Amino acid sequence: MALREIRLDVRGLPPCEPMERILGQLAVLAPGERLAALLSREPVPLFALLEERGYAWRVTVLGPGRCELLVWRRDDAVAAEP
């Protein structure tokens, strides 16, 4: 199965909206898919929610005011691949 990456740019949105959009997209994430979200800062408040809902994630700081959050189902080996 090939990995499919869903891209989402939530930079510059008002508080709570980036989290709501990310969670909304995760609700329809299919097996073999992962979400790549571009944010203005590391979404620390989101991490506990991801953990509770069975997701794994990785954050990469791309530069000032830019980071990428990759999220996948914890049990999805295909989506966890680098």
NUTI-959231 format. One record per residue (C-alpha): residue in one letter; x, y, z; residue number from 0. Coordinates in Angstrom, 2 decimals, padded with zeros to 5 digits. Layout:
N
TIFI   guke         X         Y         Z   votor
TIFI      a         X         Y         Z     NUM
...
END
This chain:
82
TIFI   guke         X         Y         Z   votor
TIFI      m    000.00    000.00    000.00       0
TIFI      a    001.37    003.42   -000.91       1
TIFI      l    001.49    006.24    001.58       2
TIFI      r   -000.87    009.11    000.94       3
TIFI      e   -000.13    012.42    002.65       4
TIFI      i   -002.89    014.96    003.24       5
TIFI      r   -001.48    018.52    003.36       6
TIFI      l   -003.07    021.24    005.48       7
TIFI      d   -001.81    024.82    005.95       8
TIFI      v   -003.24    026.38    009.10       9
TIFI      r   -000.70    029.19    009.56      10
TIFI      g   -002.16    032.54    010.51      11
TIFI      l   -005.53    031.21    011.67      12
TIFI      p   -006.94    032.46    014.99      13
TIFI      p   -006.50    030.31    018.13      14
TIFI      c   -008.40    027.04    018.28      15
TIFI      e   -009.09    026.99    014.53      16
TIFI      p   -005.81    025.21    013.61      17
TIFI      m   -006.52    022.53    016.23      18
TIFI      e   -010.13    022.15    015.09      19
TIFI      r   -009.11    021.79    011.44      20
TIFI      i   -006.40    019.26    012.25      21
TIFI      l   -008.76    017.17    014.41      22
TIFI      g   -011.46    017.41    011.74      23
TIFI      q   -009.10    016.09    009.09      24
TIFI      l   -007.87    013.30    011.36      25
TIFI      a   -011.45    012.13    011.86      26
TIFI      v   -011.55    011.09    008.18      27
TIFI      l   -007.96    009.84    007.87      28
TIFI      a   -007.94    006.48    006.10      29
TIFI      p   -005.46    003.63    006.64      30
TIFI      g   -002.18    004.38    004.87      31
TIFI      e   -002.73    008.13    005.11      32
TIFI      r   -001.04    010.69    007.28      33
TIFI      l   -001.65    014.38    007.82      34
TIFI      a    001.08    016.95    007.22      35
TIFI      a    000.03    020.27    008.77      36
TIFI      l    002.00    023.47    008.36      37
TIFI      l    001.71    025.67    011.47      38
TIFI      s    003.07    028.95    012.80      39
TIFI      r    004.29    027.26    016.01      40
TIFI      e    004.51    023.89    017.69      41
TIFI      p    000.97    022.82    018.68      42
TIFI      v    001.80    021.62    022.21      43
TIFI      p   -001.86    021.67    023.48      44
TIFI      l   -002.78    019.25    020.69      45
TIFI      f   -000.33    016.51    021.75      46
TIFI      a   -002.42    015.16    024.65      47
TIFI      l   -005.50    014.95    022.42      48
TIFI      l   -003.54    013.08    019.76      49
TIFI      e   -002.23    010.65    022.37      50
TIFI      e   -005.73    010.01    023.77      51
TIFI      r   -007.12    009.35    020.29      52
TIFI      g   -004.46    006.85    019.26      53
TIFI      y   -002.28    008.97    016.98      54
TIFI      a    001.48    009.30    016.74      55
TIFI      w    003.18    012.46    015.52      56
TIFI      r    006.44    014.15    014.66      57
TIFI      v    007.16    017.89    014.61      58
TIFI      t    009.86    019.47    012.47      59
TIFI      v    010.79    023.13    012.96      60
TIFI      l    011.30    024.56    009.48      61
TIFI      g    012.34    028.05    010.54      62
TIFI      p    011.05    031.05    012.46      63
TIFI      g    007.26    030.91    012.57      64
TIFI      r    007.08    027.65    010.58      65
TIFI      c    006.82    024.03    011.66      66
TIFI      e    005.37    020.88    010.18      67
TIFI      l    003.32    018.41    012.15      68
TIFI      l    003.04    014.88    010.75      69
TIFI      v    000.25    012.80    012.29      70
TIFI      w   -000.73    009.18    011.66      71
TIFI      r   -002.62    006.39    013.38      72
TIFI      r   -000.29    004.81    015.91      73
TIFI      d   -000.98    001.30    014.56      74
TIFI      d   -000.47    002.25    010.88      75
TIFI      a    003.02    001.06    009.89      76
TIFI      v    002.70    002.43    006.34      77
TIFI      a    001.88    005.97    007.48      78
TIFI      a    004.68    005.91    010.09      79
TIFI      e    007.38    005.50    007.43      80
TIFI      p    009.71    008.51    007.05      81
END
